[in-house]
Amino acid sequence: MQLRQIWKDFRKNKVLLALTLPLVMYVTIFSYVPMFGAMVAFKRYQFNKGILGSEWVGLSNFRFLFGSPDLWRIVRNTLGYNSAFIVLNLVGSVFVALLLYEITNKKLLKTYQSIMFYPHFLSWVVVAYMAYSFLNPRSGMLNQWLTDIGLGSVDWYNKSGPWIYIMPIANMWKEIGIGAIIYYAGLLGIDPTYYEAAKMDGASKWQILIKISVPFLYPLMTILTILAIGHIFTADFGLFYQLPMNSPTVYSSTDVIDTYIFRALTDSGNVGMSSAAGLTKSVLGLLLVVSTNALVRKINSDNSLF
């Protein structure tokens, strides 16, 4: 009886299930199939012997990361930046989405959406050279402005302090557009009768915003935040490697787990160590998602991911 019901549901929703097929294949091929290679984290990998033939070394590959004198610095930077990205992108995306929702001119709306959406598709290599033309110590536009007002030029690629502000600004500029589009779609799903009733009762735009628009976005905001927390130990490699041009003098504020492991891998060629770091981040991310979702479910089960 149960199998019959499953088959009935499958036939009823076959079109919708077909639409999910490309994403299911993508996740299977690039997320589940590679899990076989996770055993490399516990082996001394040798190319001529392959994954199965390489020697088991237990937890020795994990000692490189946890025994590194730079561990505090890279973990601090990774967690600090990603936490800032989550908060700033959430607030910025919702704010921009609310502004877009107030635009009634369709052509103007599409223009704004395209302009904000475009940076998401730019490679960090391209963005890095755009930033370099702006921050160039000799001929950069920003240094020219600073010189014109009598402050003098700044060698941005040799000073670590300013990068704690440059990184979040660059990330917001590149990613806030796609976040705004997602929340704007959420606003479009709100029943218009709520707004009509509020206007008839004499509610101001601010009251409508606080009492209707934002509360209806809470479930979407919660789910996207939970998913973002799952990647809090995974830094955007392109951002942290390309944007500061891999300048050693700014490592104190730009070096994260991913860039540190990349340099260690290129110097030593230790694939097992790199795999151990990746496995550690994945496990920690899973634990964070589960614990955060449990906390959200305890507060409001309707907003939880599962």
Summary of the structure (lengths in Angstrom):
residues: 306
radius of gyration: 23.9
end to end distance: 26.7
largest distance: 81.3
contacts: 854
relative contact order: 0.12
helix: 78%
strand: 1%
